[in-house]
Amino acid sequence: METLGYLMDGFGVALAPHNLMFALMGAFLGTLIGALPGLGPANGVAILIPLAFTLGLAPETAMIMLTSVYAGAMYGGRISSILLNIPGDEPAMMTCLDGYPMAQQGKASEALAISAVASFIGSLVATVGLILLAPLLADFALTFGPAEYFALFLLAFATLGGITGKNPMKTVVAASIGLMIATVGIDSTGVQRYTFGTLELYEGVDFIIAIVGLFAISELLFFIEEKAGGGKEKMAVNKLTLTWKDIRNILPSSFRGGVLGFIAGVLPGAGASLGSFIGYTLEKKMVGKKGYFGKGDPRGVAGPEAGNNGASSGALVPMLTLGVPGSGTTAVLLALLISLNITPGPLMFTQNADIVWGVIAALLIGNFLLLLLNIPLVGIFVKLLSIPPMFLLPVVTMIAFVGIYSISNTIFDLYFMVAFGVAGYIFRKLELPLVPIILGLLLGPEMEKNLRHAMEISDGDWAILWDSGLAIGLWVFAGLGLILPYIVGPLLRRRMQAGGSQVD
Amino acid sequence: MTFNDRIFGVLMIVLAVAYGWGTTQFNEPFGGAEAVGPETFPRLLAAVLALSSLYMIVRPDPDNAWPWSRTGIELIVAVVVLILYAALLQPLGFIISTTLAVGTLCWRMGALPVKAYITGAVSGVVVFLLFTLALDLALPLGLLSFLEVN
């Protein structure tokens, strides 16, 4: 019941007029970001962080706006899946399977409306799950000592690639690079590390510059390389003729998808892609021969779409309660929290209750806003889809420049950002994942702090790191996170690909 | 071909060694040495990076092709444009440098030059006005500073 009281307070925060306005703006921008080609959710949220700073927003307002962007991006991703057969991001892949055939049959607007409703239900189910689960997990996390936290961070890195990840060793390489960059600067005992006497490096590398460079600038370079500036042909959208019966038909699929997605989102190493994949395969099994999956079955749109959105809300659970994000976009949200001087983790639920519950309430409200935005305004988003990337990406790059410049008004930061962009391009060419680098940058200081605390407690005995049952459990799971991809990974990937190639 | 991962792995081992050696150059912390000093965590990282890079050398993934020839030059042009954009932001001012930078990028990505530079100019003016009027943040005017109303 305590939760209910907090939630009410949260609604008080989220319903304040200016917060509501920023939530609406965030939801709109988020849908745009999700829909536009070449602007993934993580990328989009990253570019908006400096702007949230320069606007001088209060912490809860900034968090509410960017959480709405996050939720909106998940809605937006489906638009290009359905109309162009190009998933806006990886989890939207499964939506293509039945969404695009529906659009080809002249039922594009039905597919869009159904997926909006399914997204809404998926998010709603998962947000309720978040409300129930998060406080419990936060309470449990209070029992963690520094050694457990150190192991937890290792677990976060180990499972970041997901069990469908290709080469876990590359995740380790990437994480080490990120952690190394995080050690630059003056450490907690006042010792200078790797600053080379450069004044700009004394305070360390600003992770926002790194994130924007790695994502936004490298994306520009990739588009130039692929000569994808012209954009794709778009599908015409018919007039919406959706009956109440159609919606009722997809409700069970949406609920199942939402629950599965939430579970996949909370669990480390599963993630939204797996959530939507399980959502789709389960629907196919449940409906059996009566369905016409792969040929434009509305349930094949609803299941994975609900799963995808459920997973994205579920992914907020570990981020908010433990301070360990499980995905790229939640890592970027964590970056925002850290730069707002809020220490993420279980204490946030008591120390910054207004922010946590404000964000959760905003997520609920944001879902209603998004449903309202997405059904009538879908025409606008579809029009924006036809902006060719050759105009869009340079302008986005410019906005990234302005954002970074406005944080500190120094040119040094811009050079730094471009350097990170070039590095990001090379890393992506080598298939070295970028998210572990960012997570390393974000978690590095905390990880080292916990290591030092643990060693102080044990007086220099390394055995403390695996001294409790909980810590051992975390180490085991971290190990599994690195080993399992080699065993089950190829199998799962093949199945997902087999599912994906059915439409081609 | 599996050169990329191998070369990168070697570079990363070099980095790990240099980074690890760097820990011997730290000053003693103010309160004297402790069980875990400023050098402990970096040394762990250096070891982990060296081992995981070694794996990349031993079991490399197949290469992705690098864009040589024309596309490669386009990429270098883009990076040069970005560096010049940063360098000229203050001297030329936001609007002019944005027109040039965004315009050139749009053009190189395949837009008609006229359309490209108009996109650059319009986006520059809009963002400038948005920042100075609505958000009350100063972006440099540079060459256009004679327009300043004060």
Interface residues (C-beta under 8 A of the other chain):
Chain A: T54 L55 K166 N167 M169 K170 V172 V173 S176 I177 L179 M180 T183 D187 T189 G190 V191 Q192 R193 Y194 I217 L220 L221 F223 I224 E225 K227 G229 G230 P388 P389 M390 F391 L393 P394 V395 T397 M398 I399 F401 V402 Y405 S406 I411 L414 Y415 V418 G421 V422 Y425 K429 L430 E431 L432 M447 E448 L451 R452 M455 E456 D459 G460
Chain B: N4 D5 F8 M12 L15 A16 Y19 G22 F26 N27 P29 F30 G31 E34 A35 V36 G37 P38 T40 F41 P42 L45 V48 L49 S52 S53 Y55 M56 R59 D61 N64 W66 P67 T71 E74 L75 A78 V79 L82 I83 Y85 A86 A87 L89 Q90 F94 T98 A101 V102 L105 C106 R108 M109 G110 A111 K115 A116 T119 G120 S123 G124 V127 F131 L135 L137 L139
